[in-house]
Amino acid sequence: MRIIGLTGNIASGKSTVAQMLAALGAPVIDADVLAREAVEPGTQALHQIVQRWGRGVLTEHAALDRAALREKVFGHPDELHALNAIVHPEVGRLRDAELAHQRAAGTPLVVCDIPLLFEAGLTGTVDAIILVDAPVEVRLDRLVRDRGLAPGAAVQMIAAQMPAERKRAKAHYVIENTGDRDALSARVAEVWRALRSA
């Protein structure tokens, strides 16, 4: 079974590409979905998060308040590192379980959607890398317009990730996402055909 890593910096359109790949028949394991599972009420990871940052990072229903936690970790490298040290191993465990399931089912090709593929040092766990990219100014605009972030917070989130230029040099396929959905769809289909015939 070949494992394809799908990644892209924040607001690059990686989730849209993942949806397009899934529509073409690609099995997609989404790290964001796994990360939500990892910190559900009752999990060890959520318990560790509350131990470190207090009950103020919980909603009234004892679920993780992502906005409250984000305020505590973004812009604070040590805190972000501590959060990643709690969540990443659990996400990895959940991903491995899903990959084992796909392997047992005889699936030839699986796409792992991993936003921090490079930052988390996971490039060696995949057979090929797809990078979704868009210019920084386009991504900033999307964060402010579509996600309602303040411009300063958007800049901070972009700065927290490895620059896309460094990722492009290590990617096997680059999908440009500058806004034209038809062009994006055509490029995604082209990459999927290339992966299936490789």
N, C-alpha and C positions, 0 to 999 in steps of 0.2 A: 504493500500500500504506500502510495506517495502522499506526503503531507506538504501542503502548500500554505505558506504563511502569507496572510493578507494583512497589510499594515498601511498606515498613513497618519500624518500628524493631525492634530485636532482640527475639525471642520474642513478636512480635505474632501469629504464625501465617501469615506471608506464604508460606512454603513449602507449607503445607497448602492455601492458596488457589490457589497455582500448580498444584498437583496436581489440584485440582478443575476449574480452567480447562482444563487439558490433557485431563481426562476428558470435558469438554464439547466437545472438538475444537479448542481453541485451540493454535496452535503457540507453544510457550514457549521462549524463549532465556534460560537461567538464568546470571546473572553469577557465582554461586558455583561452578557447574560450570566456567565459563570461567576463573575465578580459579585453580582447581585445575590445569587444563590449562596455564595460563600459567607455573606454577612447577614443572612436572614435571622430573625429572632430565634434564639436558642442555639445558634452556632458558636463554636469555640472562637472563631475570628471576631464576631461581634462582642463577645465577652471580653476579649483582649483589648479591643478598641475602647470599650467603656472603661476598662481598668486604667488605660493610659490617658484618655482625654475627658473622662467624666460623663455623667448622665446627661449633660447638656447636648451631647451629640445624638440623643434619642428623641424620637417623636413622642407624643402622648400615648401612642399605642406600642411603645417599646421597640419600634423599628428604627433603623439607622436614618438620621436626618443628614442627608448628603450635603446640603448647603452649609449646615452648621459645622460639619467635619471639614469641608473644603476651606472654610475660613481659618481653621486651625492649622492646616497643613500647607496650603499653597503659599509660596513665597518664603517658606521655612524648610529648607532642604533636609534638615535633620528629622523634622516631623514627617515629611513626605516619605523619607527613607524608612522610618519606623512603621508607617502605615503599609508601605509596600511589603515590608518584611512580614507583616501579619497576613496580608491578603494574597500575595502572589503564590506562596506555597500551596494554599488551599485551592486557588484557581488551577494551578498546575495539576493537583490531584484529581480535580473534577474533569479537566481536559483529558488526562491520561485514561480515566475510566471511560469517557466517551470514545476516545480513539480505539481502545480495546474492543469496545462494542462494535465499532465500524469495521475493525480488522476481522473480527469473528464473523461478521456478515459478508465478508468478501468484497468490501468496497474498494475499488482500485485507486480512488483519488479523493482526498478530503481537504477542504479549505479550513484552516484555523485563522479566524479573525482575531488578531492580537495587536491592539493599539500600540503597546510598548514593546514590540518584538525586539527592537534594537536596544532600547534603554534597559530592558530586563535581561539582556544577554541570552536571548532565546533563538538567535539565528541558527545555531547549530542543531536545533531540534526539528528543523524543517528541511525539505528537499529543494524547494524553490521559493522565491519571495516575490510577491506582487506588491508594489508600492503605489498607492493612490496619492496624487499630489495636486496642489493648486497653489498659485502665488500667495505669499503672506498677506498681501492687502485684501485678496479675495476671502481668505480664511478669517481675517479680522472682521471683515464686513459681515460674514455669516454668523460669527459668534455674537456680535452686537445685535444684528437685525433678527436672526432666527432664534437665538437662545436667550436674548435679553440681558446679556452681560454688559457691565460697564466697560468702556474702552480700555481702562487701565487693567482691569481683571483679565480681559481678553488678551492683552499684550503679555501679561504675566503667565497665562496658561500656555501661550505659544512659546514663550522663552524657556519654559520648563522642559520642553522636549528637545531631543537632538535635532539640529537643523536638517531639513529635508535634503539638502545638497549632499550631505554625507551618506544619507540613506540611499539616494539614487545610485551612487557609485556601487552599492552592494546588492541592489535589486536585480532580479532576472527579468522582470517585466515592470514597466512604469505605465500607469494609466493616468493621463492628464485629465483633470476635472475642472474646467474653467467655466462651466455653466450651461453648456449645450447638452441637454439630456440625450438627444438622439445620437450625437457624436460619442458620448460616454457609453451608451448602450452598445453601439457598434464596436467600440474598442474592447469592451468587456467580453463581448461574444468572440472577438478575434483572439483574445488572450485565452479564453476557455477552450477554443478549438486547438490552439497551440499546445496547451497543457495536456489535452486528451490524446494528442497525436505524438507527444514526446516519448 
